[in-house]
Amino acid sequence: MYEAGRRSSGYVPNFLRPFALQPELYAAWEGLLSSVKAGMTPLRYELVTLVAARAMRSRYCVLAHASVLLDGMLDDEALIAVVTDPPASGLPPAEVAVVEFAGRIAVDPRAATRAEVDVLLGHGLSEQDVFSVVTAVAARQFFTTVLAATGTGPDTAYESMDPQLVRTLAG
């Protein structure tokens, strides 16, 4: 696991340390994550994951997914707007609706209503698209819980991010 992490990241990501205690669980996580990602565009997955991580106050996951979004998907200004004022982010209305929905259900999954799902459907999402958003949030809840409960902090690689941006994104 460590060698694969080193090959893909150039270092051993901190999140691998707790999962090294149960490698078969990490392999199952990778399979689940692959299935979740297959149901949406890379941009939507990263947006959903970012806002869910932020709602759950996972600094590690916020920084990790913000760095992915900043790598060719969004600029700093749009990224800040995603987490502070989604309609001002410049994202298409469907993605704004997805971001707002994902942030709410990350805090309280029971907050999802049929009316909210209908809003997403009205933006052109299918029932399967909505389910993909829900499963991405649920997967993030699992991963965030593991990292938080094991005291796993962000990788030092994220220390090079603009401190003002980090404060805005991760709080």
N, C-alpha and C positions, 0 to 999 in steps of 0.2 A: 504494500500500500504506500509506504513512504517513498519508495523509488518511483512509482507511478506518479505520485504527487510532485516529486522533484522534477520529473520529466515534463509534466504539463505546466507547472508554475515556476520552475527554476529554484524552488525551495520546498520544504515540507510544510504545507498549510497547517495551522494550528488545529483546525477541525478534524484532521486525521488522527490526532492523538487519542481522543476518547473512543473513536470508532475502531482503533487498532485493538481495543480490548475485545471486540466482537466482530471480526472481519466479515463473517457471513451476514451480519446485520448491515454492514456498510455495502456489501454487494447487493443486498435486497434494496437498500436505499437508492443505489445507482439505477437499478432496474425501474423502481417506482418513478424516480425523477425523469428518466428517459421517456416513460409512458406519459407522464404529465406534460412534458415539453412537446411531445408529438402532437398534442391537441391544440397548439397555438403558435403564433409567430414568435420568433425570438424577442422582438420588441415587447409584445404583450406579456410574455412570460417574465421578462425582466421588470417591467412596470409593476405587475401584480406582486412579484416577489419583493420588490423594493418597498412598496407601500404596506404590504403585510408585515415585513420585517420592521418597518418604522413604527407601525401601530403596536407591535409587540415589544418595542424598545430593544431590538437586537442590533446593537452597534456593529457587530461583526458582519451580519448579513446585509445591513444597510450599506456599509462601506464596500463590501464585495460586489453587490449588484449595482451600486452607483458607479463603480469603476467600469463595469461592463457597459452600462448605458453611456458613459462618457467616452467609450472607445468606439466612436463612429455612429452612435445612435442619437444622442442628444448632446447639446452643449450645456454648460453650467447653468445658464439662465433658464433654459427649458426644464432642466432637472430640478432646480429649486422650485419652479412653479408647479411641477408635478406634485411635490409634497406640501406646498403651501397654498396653492390656488390652481388646482387642476384645469379649470376652464381657460386660464391665462397661459397655459403651457404651450399652446400651438398644436397640441395633439388633435387628431380628428375627434369629433364628438363621441364616437363609439368608444374610443380609448379613454376619454375623460370619464365616461359612464362606468367603464370597467374599473378604472383606478378608484373612483369614489366607492363603488360597490365592494371592491376587494379590501379597502381600508376599513370599511364598516364591519364586514364579516370577520376580519382578522381579530377584532376586539370582541365581538359578540356574534357568533355564527347564527344564533337565533334571531338576529336583527334582520336577516334576509326575509323579504316579503315577496309575495307573488307580484305585487305592483312593481317592485324593484326589478324583478326578473323580466317583467313585461317591458320596462324601460329599455333594458339591454336588448331584448328581442326587437323592440321598435327601432333600435340602432343597427339592425341587421345581423345581430348575433343569432346563432342557432341555439337550441337547447343544449347541444353538445358543447358549443363554445362556452356557454354559461357554466356547464359542469366542469370544463377544463379550468376555468377561473377558480371555481370552488375547490377543486382538487389541488391546484397550485397553492392556494392559501392554506389548506389543510396540511400539505407537505411541509410548508414553511413553518407551521406551528410545531410539527414534530422536530424538525431540525433545530429550530430556535430553542426549544425546550431542552434538547440534549446539550447544546452549547452552553446555555445559561446555567443549567443544573450541574455541569461539570466545571464551571468557572473558566471556560475557554474564551480567551480574548482575541481581538482582531490580530491579524498577521502584521508584522512590522512593515511589510510592503505598503500598507495603507498610510503609513506615517508621512509619506511624501505628498499626500493629497492636501489641497489648500485648506488650512485650518478653519477659515470662515465658512467654506463650503461644508466641511465636516460638521461644524456646529449647527448649521442650518438643517442639514440632512438628518443627522443622528441625534440632535438635541443635546 
